[in-house]
């Protein structure tokens, strides 16, 4: 089954589409999404389908910040049941940790992780999808940033926001939404801030209500929320590989396992770490080639290769053409569409 997200990911799609001059019903039907699904935000929708809809909407409307406008115009209520817990968390750190812990309730395509190192915290975000555009990432980035800040009454903002995609012609909307330094053509999507900033307090924190909300959410999380070991490995690689941390030891540590244990558990599922790594590498390579302005050297590093030549040899063996040729053909087809 393709990775999915809640239909709530399309909250405010209709309003933003109309604002940008589109017929939202027509766009939804073209994407093979029944407009009636918008009435139930908890219905699952394939992340790829939503990604393609957002990219088509940005392209046909000429609005390069379509996803970001959706993020800017929605409230925390669209996160669903998790919102019951977030509103009572004590600090920005608590909010982020709660989102990470219960992200499965928002769908199995959303990827969030937080890493602290020498007084600096990096929050990495991604969507597990082969779609090469960036509208879905902008939507996730914008909404996550606004949600954390909203809970602590604006006391937290990232020091910098990082995007894999290239800088827009006009970054004005990005500045307005993120209120921090913007880094485009970054190796990863996410936020960076001093760890001390995560202590920003929530004036409405209530430990008793938070405890009740946590018990309620624990009952909602399905036993399979973590997924198979192979699925968990994929999710870790999506976040760690672009940061140059895609070894079996690093992934095992992220999953709280010993490397030998990870290999053994994958073997029980008929998988190997090398096979899962190659699957993720294929998907990320196509995404970066289609949806970013990174050169081959940068894409090689973001997919775990030390040199562009090594990446090119691997890519040609996998896809039967060079990465440069694949990128040129893809962009030519998009230009003709």
C-alpha positions in Angstrom: 0.0 0.0 0.0 1.2 3.5 -0.9 2.1 5.7 2.1 -0.9 7.7 3.2 -1.9 10.9 5.0 -5.2 12.1 6.4 -7.6 13.9 4.1 -7.0 16.8 6.5 -3.9 17.5 4.5 -6.3 19.1 2.0 -7.7 21.5 4.5 -8.2 24.9 2.9 -7.4 23.5 -0.6 -10.7 24.7 -2.0 -10.3 28.2 -0.7 -6.6 28.6 -1.8 -7.4 27.1 -5.2 -10.2 29.6 -5.8 -8.0 32.4 -4.6 -5.4 31.4 -7.2 -8.0 31.3 -10.0 -8.5 27.5 -10.1 -11.7 25.4 -10.2 -11.0 23.2 -7.1 -13.6 20.6 -8.0 -12.1 20.1 -11.4 -8.6 19.9 -10.1 -9.6 17.3 -7.5 -11.4 15.2 -10.1 -8.4 15.4 -12.4 -6.3 14.1 -9.6 -8.8 11.3 -9.1 -9.8 12.6 -5.6 -13.5 12.5 -4.8 -14.3 16.0 -3.5 -16.6 14.4 -1.0 -13.6 13.1 0.9 -13.0 16.7 2.2 -16.0 16.2 4.5 -14.1 13.6 6.6 -10.6 14.8 7.5 -9.7 11.4 8.9 -10.1 9.5 5.7 -6.7 8.2 4.3 -5.4 9.5 1.0 -2.3 8.4 -0.8 0.5 11.0 -0.3 1.5 10.7 -3.9 -1.9 11.7 -5.1 -2.0 14.8 -2.9 1.5 15.7 -3.9 0.6 15.5 -7.6 -2.5 17.6 -7.0 -0.5 20.3 -5.2 2.1 20.4 -7.9 -0.5 20.6 -10.7 -2.3 23.4 -8.8 0.9 25.4 -8.4 1.8 24.9 -12.1 -1.6 25.7 -13.5 -2.3 28.7 -11.3 1.2 30.1 -11.7 1.4 30.3 -7.8 4.8 28.9 -6.8 3.8 29.2 -3.1 0.5 27.3 -3.3 1.4 24.8 -0.5 2.7 27.5 1.7 -0.6 29.5 1.3 -2.5 26.4 2.4 -0.3 26.1 5.5 -0.6 29.8 6.3 -4.4 29.8 6.2 -5.2 26.8 8.4 -5.4 26.3 12.2 -4.0 23.7 14.6 -7.4 22.0 14.6 -6.6 20.3 11.3 -4.0 18.0 13.1 -7.0 16.1 14.5 -6.9 14.3 17.8 -3.2 15.2 18.4 -4.3 18.8 18.9 -6.0 17.8 22.1 -2.5 17.0 23.5 -0.5 19.7 21.9 -2.5 22.6 23.4 -1.6 21.5 26.9 2.1 20.7 26.4 4.5 22.6 28.7 7.2 23.8 26.2 8.1 23.9 22.5 10.2 20.8 23.1 7.2 19.0 24.5 5.1 19.9 21.5 7.7 18.6 19.0 8.2 15.4 20.9 4.4 14.8 21.0 4.2 15.4 17.2 7.0 12.9 16.7 5.5 10.3 19.1 2.0 10.4 17.6 2.8 11.3 13.9 1.3 7.9 12.9 -2.1 9.4 13.6 -1.5 11.9 10.8 -0.6 9.2 8.3 2.3 6.9 7.6 3.8 9.2 5.0 4.8 12.0 7.3 8.4 11.9 8.7 9.6 13.9 11.6 12.6 13.6 13.8 14.6 15.8 16.2 18.3 15.7 16.9 20.3 17.7 19.5 24.1 18.2 19.1 26.3 20.6 21.1 23.6 23.1 22.0 21.9 23.1 18.5 18.7 21.2 17.6 17.8 20.1 14.1 14.2 19.1 13.3 14.0 17.2 10.0 10.8 16.8 8.1 9.8 14.9 4.9 7.0 13.1 3.2 7.5 9.6 2.0 6.5 10.0 -1.7 8.2 9.7 -5.1 6.7 13.0 -6.2 9.5 15.3 -7.1 7.9 18.7 -6.4 8.1 20.7 -3.3 4.5 22.0 -2.6 3.8 19.2 -0.1 7.0 19.8 1.7 6.3 23.5 2.0 2.8 22.7 3.3 4.3 20.4 6.0 7.1 22.8 6.9 4.8 25.8 7.1 2.1 24.0 9.1 4.5 22.4 11.6 6.3 25.7 12.2 3.1 27.6 12.8 1.7 24.8 15.0 4.7 24.8 17.4 4.7 28.6 17.5 1.0 28.8 18.1 1.0 26.5 21.1 3.7 28.6 22.9 2.0 31.9 21.9 4.7 32.9 19.4 7.6 32.4 21.9 9.3 30.0 19.5 10.5 30.4 15.9 13.3 28.5 14.2 16.7 30.2 13.8 16.7 28.9 10.2 14.4 27.0 7.9 16.0 24.6 5.4 14.5 23.5 2.0 15.9 21.0 -0.5 14.3 22.9 -3.3 15.6 26.0 -5.0 14.8 29.6 -3.8 11.6 31.1 -5.2 11.7 34.3 -7.3 10.0 36.1 -4.4 10.7 34.7 -0.9 8.2 37.1 0.7 5.7 34.5 1.7 8.4 32.3 3.1 9.7 35.2 5.3 6.2 35.9 6.5 5.5 32.3 7.5 8.8 31.3 9.0 10.2 34.6 10.3 13.8 33.4 10.2 16.8 32.9 8.0 15.9 30.8 4.9 18.3 28.3 3.5 17.4 26.9 0.0 19.1 24.1 -1.8 19.8 22.5 1.6 20.6 18.8 2.0 17.4 18.4 4.0 14.0 19.9 4.8 13.7 21.1 8.4 14.5 23.7 11.1 17.5 24.6 13.2 17.5 26.5 16.5 19.6 26.7 19.7 18.4 23.9 22.0 17.7 26.4 24.7 15.0 27.9 22.5 13.0 24.7 22.9 12.3 25.7 26.5 9.9 28.4 25.3 6.9 27.9 27.7 3.2 27.4 26.8 1.2 29.8 29.0 -1.8 27.5 28.8 0.1 24.3 29.8 -1.9 21.9 32.0 -0.2 18.7 33.0 -3.5 16.9 34.1 -5.2 17.6 30.8 -2.1 16.6 28.9 -2.0 13.3 30.8 -5.7 12.6 29.9 -5.1 13.5 26.3 -2.0 11.2 26.1 -4.0 8.3 27.4 -6.7 9.0 24.8 -4.1 9.1 22.0 -2.4 5.9 23.1 -5.8 4.2 22.7 -6.1 5.5 19.2 -2.6 4.6 17.9 -2.9 1.2 16.2 -0.5 -1.6 17.3 1.0 -1.5 13.8 1.6 2.2 13.9 5.4 1.7 13.9 5.1 -0.5 10.9 7.3 -3.4 9.9 11.0 -3.2 10.6 11.6 -2.5 6.9 9.1 0.3 6.9 10.7 1.8 10.0 14.1 1.5 8.3 12.8 3.3 5.2 11.5 6.1 7.4 14.8 6.5 9.1 16.7 6.5 5.9 14.5 9.2 4.4 15.5 11.5 7.1 19.1 10.4 7.8 20.5 9.6 4.3 20.4 13.2 3.0 22.3 14.3 6.1 25.1 11.9 5.3 24.0 9.4 8.1 22.7 6.4 6.1 24.9 3.6 7.4 23.4 0.6 9.1 25.0 1.6 12.4 23.4 5.1 12.2 20.0 3.8 11.2 20.1 1.1 13.9 20.9 3.7 16.5 18.1 5.8 15.3 15.7 2.8 15.8 17.2 1.9 19.1 18.7 -1.4 17.8 22.0 -3.0 17.4 23.1 -3.3 13.8 23.1 -7.1 13.9 19.6 -7.1 15.4 18.4 -4.8 12.6 19.8 -7.1 10.0 18.3 -10.1 11.7 14.9 -8.5 12.0 15.0 -7.4 8.4 15.9 -10.9 7.3 12.8 -12.3 9.0 10.8 -10.0 6.7 12.7 -11.2 3.7 14.6 -7.9 3.4 18.2 -6.8 3.8 19.5 -3.4 4.8 21.2 -3.0 1.4 17.9 -3.6 -0.4 16.0 -1.1 1.7 18.8 1.4 1.3 18.7 1.0 -2.5 14.9 1.5 -2.6 15.1 4.7 -0.7 18.1 5.9 -2.7 16.2 5.3 -5.9 13.2 7.4 -4.7 15.3 10.2 -3.3 17.5 10.4 -6.4 14.5 10.8 -8.7 12.9 13.4 -6.3 16.1 15.5 -6.2 16.7 15.3 -9.9 13.1 16.3 -10.7 12.3 18.7 -7.9 15.5 20.5 -7.0 18.3 22.6 -8.6 21.1 20.6 -6.9 24.0 19.7 -9.0 25.2 16.1 -9.4 27.8 16.4 -6.8 25.3 17.6 -4.2 22.7 14.9 -5.2 25.5 12.2 -4.9 26.2 13.3 -1.4 22.5 13.4 -0.5 22.1 9.8 -1.7 25.1 8.6 0.1 27.8 8.7 -2.5 31.2 10.3 -2.0 31.6 11.4 -5.7 29.3 12.3 -8.6 30.9 9.6 -10.8 30.0 6.9 -8.3 26.4 8.2 -8.2 26.3 8.4 -12.0 27.5 4.8 -12.4 24.9 3.6 -9.8 22.1 5.6 -11.4 22.9 4.3 -14.9 22.9 0.7 -13.7 19.5 1.3 -12.0 17.7 3.3 -14.6 19.5 2.6 -17.9 20.4 6.3 -18.4 22.6 9.0 -16.9 21.1 11.2 -14.2 21.7 14.3 -16.3 19.9 12.8 -19.3 17.0 11.7 -17.0 16.7 15.2 -15.6 16.7 16.8 -19.0 14.1 14.4 -20.4 11.8 14.9 -17.3 12.0 18.7 -17.5 11.3 18.6 -21.2 8.2 16.5 -20.7 7.0 18.9 -17.9 7.6 21.9 -20.2 5.4 20.3 -22.9 2.6 19.4 -20.5 
